[in-house]
Amino acid sequence: MDDRIIDIVSNGLVAAGSSFLHGKKAVYERAIAKEASNHAKWTLETILENALVAEQNRSPLCDDTGVPHLVLDVGPNCAITGDMLESIKEGVRQGLRKLPGRPMAIKGNDTQRLDQSLGLDEDPGALDAAPILIRSIEEDKIKLHILMFGGGPAIRAKTYRVFHRSNVDNVMDEIIEWAREGTKLLGCTPSTIAVGIGRSHYEATSLMLQALVDGTYDKQSELEQRITDEVNDSGAGALGLGGNNTVLATFMKVGPQRALGAHVVCMRPCCCFEPRIATVELQ
């Protein structure tokens, strides 16, 4: 294995787990400035203060340190080897120990993992990352995006088919309804809504991941802004205490669609600390 890659990935995982995404501090400051509820304003200020301390100390943003999800960008003249993939996995293991990650790996065979009869492995590094998503890029580089996914947003997420009836409003209204319900039940708001729309459950989920990697707080498309505004109108607010800021932004990616009158939509209401992402260059 490649010690250089292991070190880059392990440090990247610590950065993902301890730092706000670029632009998120500014969006919190804007949310605080326009928040009408004193309780919600104090909550937003406390979340931002926590994030600044975590970044300074390189300590976890949240007790639920998350499950690593990896997106690997590969340039046209770059090659991925099995040794590189094993080095990435080892970098993740070492990063989880360094962060430190919360022990979350369930021991045992299929049945024992499902019923959790053998309990947790005490080693944070025993937690396997989700399968790597690989995509091509124009730059001659290999870049790894490390995302740390908490359990609350996963519980409140939804992946399901939506019939469009030749009307984009049908799709958007369904997403907005899911997002309103998900953020209300999530608790740890304000949220960043991640949406992927594709032809299958796999494609929709992979597009949701890519929306988080490529999304920005600096600019919202018309459809993204519509979701943000309409979910904010629900008034759930920060930590469900009410107020103007249930959602900070929406990141959405629409992929190819099939002519069958249905789309598969994946919607993840990320928590107040997500998306927790760091990007590192491996080559």
C-alpha positions as CSV (number, residue, x, y, z in Angstrom):
1,M,0.0,0.0,0.0
2,D,1.0,3.6,-0.5
3,D,1.8,5.4,2.7
4,R,1.4,8.8,1.0
5,I,-2.2,8.1,0.0
6,I,-3.0,6.6,3.4
7,D,-1.8,9.8,5.1
8,I,-3.7,12.1,2.7
9,V,-6.9,10.1,3.1
10,S,-6.7,9.9,6.9
11,N,-6.1,13.6,7.3
12,G,-8.9,14.3,4.8
13,L,-11.4,12.2,6.8
14,V,-10.5,14.2,9.9
15,A,-11.1,17.4,8.0
16,A,-14.5,16.1,6.7
17,G,-15.6,15.2,10.3
18,S,-14.4,18.4,11.9
19,S,-15.0,21.2,9.5
20,F,-17.9,23.0,7.9
21,L,-18.2,22.8,4.1
22,H,-16.9,25.9,2.2
23,G,-19.4,28.7,2.3
24,K,-21.4,27.3,5.2
25,K,-20.1,29.7,7.9
26,A,-21.3,32.6,5.7
27,V,-24.7,31.1,5.2
28,Y,-25.1,30.6,8.9
29,E,-24.1,34.2,9.5
30,R,-26.8,35.3,7.0
31,A,-29.3,33.0,8.6
32,I,-28.6,34.5,12.1
33,A,-28.9,38.0,10.8
34,K,-32.4,37.5,9.4
35,E,-33.7,35.1,12.1
36,A,-36.8,36.6,13.8
37,S,-37.0,34.1,16.7
38,N,-34.7,34.8,19.6
39,H,-34.6,31.1,20.5
40,A,-33.8,30.1,17.0
41,K,-31.1,32.8,16.7
42,W,-29.4,31.6,19.8
43,T,-29.5,28.0,18.5
44,L,-27.9,29.1,15.2
45,E,-25.2,31.0,17.0
46,T,-24.5,28.0,19.2
47,I,-24.2,25.6,16.2
48,L,-21.8,28.0,14.5
49,E,-19.7,28.5,17.6
50,N,-19.5,24.7,18.0
51,A,-18.4,24.3,14.4
52,L,-15.7,27.0,14.8
53,V,-14.3,25.2,17.9
54,A,-14.4,21.8,16.2
55,E,-12.5,23.1,13.2
56,Q,-9.9,24.8,15.4
57,N,-9.4,21.7,17.6
58,R,-9.9,19.2,14.7
59,S,-12.5,17.4,16.8
60,P,-15.8,15.9,15.6
61,L,-18.6,18.3,14.7
62,C,-21.1,15.9,16.2
63,D,-21.1,12.8,18.5
64,D,-22.6,10.9,15.5
65,T,-19.3,11.0,13.6
66,G,-20.9,9.3,10.6
67,V,-20.3,6.5,8.1
68,P,-17.7,7.4,5.3
69,H,-19.1,7.7,1.8
70,L,-16.5,8.1,-1.0
71,V,-16.7,9.7,-4.4
72,L,-13.5,9.2,-6.6
73,D,-13.0,11.6,-9.5
74,V,-10.6,10.2,-12.2
75,G,-9.0,12.3,-15.0
76,P,-8.7,11.0,-18.6
77,N,-5.0,10.0,-18.4
78,C,-5.1,8.7,-14.8
79,A,-5.3,5.1,-13.7
80,I,-6.8,3.5,-10.6
81,T,-5.1,0.4,-9.2
82,G,-6.2,-2.2,-6.7
83,D,-3.3,-1.0,-4.5
84,M,-4.7,2.5,-4.6
85,L,-8.1,1.4,-3.5
86,E,-6.7,-0.6,-0.6
87,S,-4.6,2.4,0.4
88,I,-7.8,4.5,0.4
89,K,-9.5,2.0,2.6
90,E,-6.6,1.9,5.0
91,G,-6.6,5.7,5.0
92,V,-10.2,5.7,6.0
93,R,-9.5,3.2,8.9
94,Q,-6.7,5.4,10.2
95,G,-8.7,8.5,9.8
96,L,-11.6,7.1,11.9
97,R,-9.1,6.3,14.7
98,K,-7.5,9.7,14.5
99,L,-10.8,11.8,14.4
100,P,-11.8,9.8,16.5
101,G,-14.9,8.2,15.1
102,R,-17.6,6.8,17.3
103,P,-17.4,3.0,17.4
104,M,-20.2,1.9,15.1
105,A,-19.1,-1.3,13.4
106,I,-21.5,-4.2,14.2
107,K,-19.7,-7.6,14.7
108,G,-20.7,-11.0,13.4
109,N,-22.2,-12.7,10.3
110,D,-25.2,-11.5,8.4
111,T,-27.8,-12.6,11.0
112,Q,-25.7,-11.4,13.9
113,R,-25.2,-8.0,12.3
114,L,-28.9,-7.6,11.7
115,D,-29.9,-8.5,15.2
116,Q,-26.7,-6.9,16.7
117,S,-26.4,-9.8,19.1
118,L,-22.6,-9.6,19.2
119,G,-22.6,-5.8,19.8
120,L,-20.1,-3.2,18.6
121,D,-16.5,-3.5,17.7
122,E,-14.6,-1.0,20.0
123,D,-12.2,-0.1,17.2
124,P,-13.5,3.0,15.3
125,G,-11.5,1.9,12.3
126,A,-13.5,-1.3,12.0
127,L,-16.3,0.7,10.4
128,D,-16.3,0.0,6.6
129,A,-16.9,2.8,4.2
130,A,-19.8,2.6,1.8
131,P,-18.9,1.3,-1.8
132,I,-16.9,3.9,-3.7
133,L,-18.6,5.9,-6.5
134,I,-16.2,6.5,-9.4
135,R,-16.8,9.2,-12.0
136,S,-14.7,10.8,-14.8
137,I,-13.5,14.4,-14.8
138,E,-11.8,16.6,-17.4
139,E,-8.7,17.5,-15.2
140,D,-5.8,15.1,-15.3
141,K,-6.1,14.4,-11.6
142,I,-7.5,11.9,-9.1
143,K,-9.5,13.5,-6.4
144,L,-11.3,11.8,-3.5
145,H,-14.4,13.4,-1.9
146,I,-14.9,12.1,1.6
147,L,-18.5,12.5,3.0
148,M,-19.5,11.6,6.6
149,F,-23.1,10.5,6.8
150,G,-24.9,10.6,10.1
151,G,-27.8,8.3,11.1
152,G,-30.5,10.9,11.7
153,P,-30.6,12.1,8.1
154,A,-30.5,8.5,6.8
155,I,-33.6,7.7,8.9
156,R,-35.5,10.7,7.6
157,A,-34.3,10.3,3.9
158,K,-36.5,8.8,1.2
159,T,-35.9,7.1,-2.1
160,Y,-39.1,6.3,-4.1
161,R,-40.7,6.7,-7.5
162,V,-42.7,9.8,-8.4
163,F,-45.2,10.0,-11.3
164,H,-44.8,13.3,-13.1
165,R,-47.9,13.4,-15.3
166,S,-45.9,15.5,-17.8
167,N,-45.6,18.2,-15.1
168,V,-42.5,19.2,-13.3
169,D,-44.6,20.7,-10.5
170,N,-45.8,17.2,-9.6
171,V,-42.2,16.1,-9.0
172,M,-41.3,19.2,-7.1
173,D,-44.4,19.1,-4.9
174,E,-43.6,15.6,-3.9
175,I,-40.0,16.4,-3.0
176,I,-41.1,19.5,-1.0
177,E,-43.6,17.4,0.9
178,W,-40.9,14.7,1.7
179,A,-38.5,17.5,2.8
180,R,-41.1,19.2,5.0
181,E,-41.9,15.9,6.8
182,G,-38.2,14.9,7.0
183,T,-36.9,18.1,8.4
184,K,-39.8,18.3,10.9
185,L,-38.9,14.9,12.3
186,L,-35.1,15.3,12.0
187,G,-34.7,17.6,14.9
188,C,-31.2,18.7,14.2
189,T,-32.0,21.5,11.7
190,P,-31.4,23.8,9.9
191,S,-31.0,21.3,7.1
192,T,-29.3,21.2,3.7
193,I,-31.6,19.2,1.4
194,A,-29.8,16.8,-1.0
195,V,-31.8,15.5,-4.0
196,G,-31.0,13.2,-6.8
197,I,-33.5,12.3,-9.6
198,G,-32.7,9.4,-11.9
199,R,-34.1,6.2,-13.6
200,S,-33.4,3.7,-10.8
201,H,-32.9,3.7,-7.1
202,Y,-29.1,3.3,-7.6
203,E,-28.9,6.2,-10.0
204,A,-31.0,8.5,-7.9
205,T,-28.9,7.8,-4.8
206,S,-25.6,8.3,-6.6
207,L,-26.9,11.6,-8.0
208,M,-27.9,12.7,-4.5
209,L,-24.2,12.0,-3.4
210,Q,-22.9,13.9,-6.4
211,A,-25.3,16.8,-5.6
212,L,-23.6,17.1,-2.2
213,V,-20.1,17.0,-3.7
214,D,-20.9,19.6,-6.4
215,G,-23.4,21.8,-4.6
216,T,-22.7,25.3,-3.3
217,Y,-24.2,27.6,-0.8
218,D,-23.3,30.6,-3.0
219,K,-25.8,29.9,-5.8
220,Q,-29.1,28.1,-6.0
221,S,-30.9,27.1,-9.2
222,E,-34.5,28.0,-9.6
223,L,-35.7,24.6,-8.6
224,E,-33.3,24.3,-5.7
225,Q,-34.4,27.7,-4.4
226,R,-38.1,26.7,-4.7
227,I,-37.5,23.7,-2.4
228,T,-35.6,25.8,0.1
229,D,-38.2,28.6,0.2
230,E,-41.2,26.3,0.5
231,V,-39.7,24.1,3.2
232,N,-38.7,27.2,5.1
233,D,-42.3,28.3,4.9
234,S,-43.2,25.4,7.2
235,G,-41.7,27.3,10.1
236,A,-40.1,24.2,11.8
237,G,-36.9,26.3,12.3
238,A,-33.6,25.5,14.0
239,L,-33.8,22.3,16.1
240,G,-37.6,22.4,15.6
241,L,-37.9,25.5,17.8
242,G,-39.6,27.6,15.0
243,G,-38.2,30.4,13.0
244,N,-37.2,31.3,9.5
245,N,-34.4,28.8,8.9
246,T,-35.5,25.2,8.6
247,V,-33.4,24.8,5.4
248,L,-30.1,26.6,4.5
249,A,-30.0,25.4,0.9
250,T,-30.9,22.7,-1.5
251,F,-28.4,20.8,-3.6
252,M,-30.1,18.9,-6.5
253,K,-28.8,16.9,-9.5
254,V,-31.1,15.7,-12.2
255,G,-29.8,12.8,-14.3
256,P,-31.1,11.2,-17.5
257,Q,-34.8,10.3,-17.4
258,R,-36.8,7.5,-19.0
259,A,-40.0,8.0,-20.9
260,L,-42.3,6.0,-18.6
261,G,-44.1,8.7,-16.7
262,A,-42.1,8.1,-13.5
263,H,-38.9,9.3,-11.9
264,V,-37.0,7.8,-9.0
265,V,-36.1,10.5,-6.4
266,C,-33.7,10.3,-3.5
267,M,-34.1,13.0,-0.9
268,R,-31.8,13.3,2.1
269,P,-32.4,16.1,4.7
270,C,-28.9,16.6,5.9
271,C,-28.5,17.8,9.6
272,C,-27.2,21.1,10.8
273,F,-23.6,19.9,10.6
274,E,-23.9,18.1,7.2
275,P,-22.8,17.9,4.5
276,R,-19.5,17.0,6.2
277,I,-17.2,16.8,3.2
278,A,-13.5,17.1,2.5
279,T,-11.8,16.8,-0.9
280,V,-8.2,15.6,-1.3
281,E,-6.0,15.1,-4.4
282,L,-4.3,11.7,-4.7
283,Q,-2.6,12.3,-8.0
